[in-house]
């Protein structure tokens, strides 16, 4: 492969990695913004006084008990990110394993070449 | 030699193509999540009876849908594995089961969080909740069987049988509120026994369902690729180690 090709491939890999990370960060930021909005909402914990309309008896007035909604978002996205983190850890472990396998195969190949070169003068004599 | 080089190039192009699909899927997921959060938290009107707590509906129902979809994939992939015996189907079944258990856990947790302000209790032994818990146990057993069960093809076959039998519970969960005439859990919103939902709320629900499906597709693609790569590396260690 031409040097430019290798450089281009590296650049492509870096770019894809950047997009992948950027996408993950954008996703995390969006979720945190949504959750933060709910959390910061003055009505979230029912701290603002009387609501404009009195809801019928036995119902939950709008703008109250939003903490439960926040809890659902937190749990759902927390689980999603925890799972993504678990997968990324597994990917890292796999990468290390592939590297170890590559080194192992190279060492075996070197050993085979060495054995072959040691045998050659003997067979020639 | 030329054939080998051509094969390498084709494989490289396929891997590159898969990477692009993954990146595109992640981008689409991010945008759709942002839209769904906006629609679900701000755009949709509050419910007349449950107030803003009802917005949990836009997260809980799609999570349940994805859970059922994941177990449906386990079911289909398990049948395909038993029929064809190719490892790819087994990897797909395992990956879908793992994601399915994650979402089934979320169904139980988010449902419980929704139940507290609406019913006044975290949990009730109603048919839908009980059958959902059974479903969670079945697929948890599936994962435990994969981890601690026999290795290789035998373990995969046992798990495939469990994956097929376990799926019987999915329609039972879905129709339980009709089968047992349940009064506590909200009735069906979409489907054969669909109830009446305000149109704008239905729009948000549909968008949430599409978003969760795209998110699930992304997770499944990532997990499947990882599982397949892990299996390949293990096989190479066995061959050359």
Interface residues (C-beta under 8 A of the other chain):
Chain A: X12 X16 X19 X20 X23 X24 X26 X27 X30 X31 X33 X34 X37 X38 X43 X55 X59 X60 X61 X62 X63 X64 X65 X66 X68 X69 X71 X72 X73 X75 X76 X79 X80 X83 X87 X90 X91 X94 X97 X98 X101 X104 X105 X108
Chain B: X16 X19 X20 X22 X23 X26 X27 X29 X30 X33 X34 X37 X38 X41 X46 X48 X49 X50 X51 X52 X53 X55 X56 X59 X60 X63 X99 X102 X105 X106 X109 X110 X113 X114 X116 X117 X118 X215 X219 X222 X223 X226 X229 X230 X233 X236 X237 X240 X241
